[in-house]
Amino acid sequence: MTTAERPRLAVVGAGPAGLAGALAAAARGVQVTLVDAADQPGGQFYRQPAPGLGARRPQALHHQWRTFERLRDGLERHRAAGLITHLADHHVWCVEREPGSGALSVHALRGPAQEQGVTVRADAVLLATGGYERVLPFPGWTLPGVVTAGGAQAMLKGGLALPGRTAVVAGTGPLLLPVATGLAAAGVRVAALVESADPAALLPRARALAARPGKLAEGAGYAARLLRYGVRVLPRHTVLEAHGTDRLEAVTLASLGRNGRTRPGSARRIACDTLAVGHGMLPHTDLAGTLGCTLSGTDVRVDDEQRTDVPGVWAAGETTGVGGAALALAEGHIAGRSVAARLGGTAPDPRRWAAAARARARQRAFFAALDAVYAPPAAWADAVPDDTVVCRCEEVTAGAVRTAAGPLGASDPRAVKLLTRAGMGWCQGRVCAPAVAALTGCPLVPERRPFARPVPLGVLAALPEPPPG
Ligand SMILES: Cc1cc2nc3c(=O)[nH]c(=O)nc-3n(C[C@H](O)[C@H](O)[C@H](O)COP(=O)(O)OP(=O)(O)OC[C@H]3O[C@@H](n4cnc5c(N)ncnc54)[C@H](O)[C@@H]3O)c2cc1C
């Protein structure tokens, strides 16, 4: 089969899910274009140091490096064979169906300036755009020195830079463990790991957890490293406030009661120049939303083959629900095989990916058990003072959001946005949406936008006219 005759798949995202999907499809004769915003493959989990930094042992900052080597070598092999084209540093702003032909167009902006438009045409699209961190506001969270937990890790893995000398790692979720141990191993003094959940709540879920002994061993490894680096672990604690004038100088912590509220008299202050704070992840669903894919809560809904309910569109990895790199790999593999069979005109035989399907089921059960435990404190929104900025793009305070939802009668985040401008700025609500939803008592519903990111007018003007009719 020549290149022109092969069915075409565009994969958006070169993290574990996208890489696994691209390799599985290419190995079965599909012509793949892998489009990714980062300048190197790997996604969040296998984030690479910038090449200019000349890192001699990038694997020192990673675990499961062998898996990445296998993916990276597979990508190289398929690239050399002309089966995969990797478009790095391409930011996809929209995927749409071409009127008439039924093909899918993936529109991207190339390069750091993001001013040059590129369109990839394909018969099918695999959305593997991953997730992003949930950020919750508290007094002082906008001070320099307060970063997201993943942001601190990205500085380390991608920039080989330390965010500071003394850090507190706080919030909730398993991500705090690699962040705290990674910072400590790199020489940062980690003064405390502050986890709002109660790890004892994992015990009733022991069966689902025990089904993944590898993950339990990983957890035990983190516990041993925290001990070795002398990191104080404070479960059922939360950050009340970050202090400083020009930058972070200290944080106040407090312990949490069973009702999710802070215990009176438990507040204590810890000096630090870095607060790495994260409250779990949310899936990236912008592109799926534009295409009209049905969401299930905040996740893209998929069937057993990882197909969305929009013909020709598959999704895998954290965009379908947050569940870690191993789940992303299994889902990507299944999606790639399904795409190859479907584009080849045959119904796939799920027995061929039975091992990946079993891994997917185990990982989903494991992360469902974790999810039930690692959630922000029940009453966190009540503790946000009125003068705390919630939407930092538009500088909207918690008080303004409460006024919109109370006396002004806004009954959903969209109405709050129209009244206050919360969510109207550069990030388009990606950062403040969870906080606005919690402050107004509304469920968090991802917004559907025509564009996933800002697009220069010149790029829009240069798009070809759709055929008449
Ligand atoms: C900040 C952060 C840190 C993490 N750290 C850890 C950790 O230490 N340990 C751990 O076990 N798990 C960690 N995770 C979770 C882990 O990274 C994920 O489980 C795993 O990477 C999911 O794989 P994925 O392929 O679904 O998504 P990702 O690895 O997130 O890959 C998604 C890819 O899609 C690309 N992309 C997204 N949108 C677009 C677009 N519009 N246009 C073009 N490209 C796009 C991104 O550039 C990225 O390369 C972290 C997650 C995050 C968000």
The ligand as an ORCA input file, in Angstrom:
! r2SCAN-3c Opt
* xyz 0 1
  C       1.338     18.465     35.636
  C       1.218     16.967     35.757
  C       2.197     16.226     36.429
  C       2.086     14.828     36.562
  N       3.041     14.130     37.250
  C       2.885     12.774     37.440
  C       3.830     12.012     38.180
  O       4.798     12.536     38.674
  N       3.631     10.683     38.351
  C       2.528     10.070     37.824
  O       2.360      8.859     38.007
  N       1.628     10.763     37.091
  C       1.777     12.099     36.909
  N       0.847     12.813     36.207
  C      -0.232     12.082     35.585
  C       0.333     11.461     34.288
  O       1.131     12.397     33.675
  C      -0.782     11.064     33.409
  O      -1.464     10.008     34.045
  C      -0.334     10.591     32.031
  O       0.668     11.405     31.522
  C      -1.557     10.611     31.156
  O      -1.158     10.401     29.841
  P      -1.962     11.080     28.648
  O      -1.309     10.584     27.416
  O      -3.410     10.865     28.823
  O      -1.752     12.650     28.819
  P      -0.457     13.578     28.902
  O       0.739     12.850     29.315
  O      -0.886     14.757     29.710
  O      -0.221     14.013     27.392
  C      -1.103     14.877     26.735
  C      -0.358     15.529     25.602
  O      -1.319     16.250     24.838
  C      -0.741     17.463     24.444
  N      -1.843     18.399     24.195
  C      -2.869     18.735     25.020
  N      -3.690     19.605     24.407
  C      -3.170     19.819     23.183
  C      -3.560     20.635     22.093
  N      -4.671     21.391     22.130
  N      -2.766     20.650     20.988
  C      -1.650     19.866     20.921
  N      -1.238     19.072     21.926
  C      -1.989     19.058     23.041
  C       0.162     17.876     25.575
  O       1.215     18.700     25.092
  C       0.689     16.523     26.055
  O       1.917     16.206     25.456
  C       0.964     14.190     36.028
  C      -0.013     14.937     35.329
  C       0.101     16.306     35.207
  C      -0.983     17.081     34.470
*
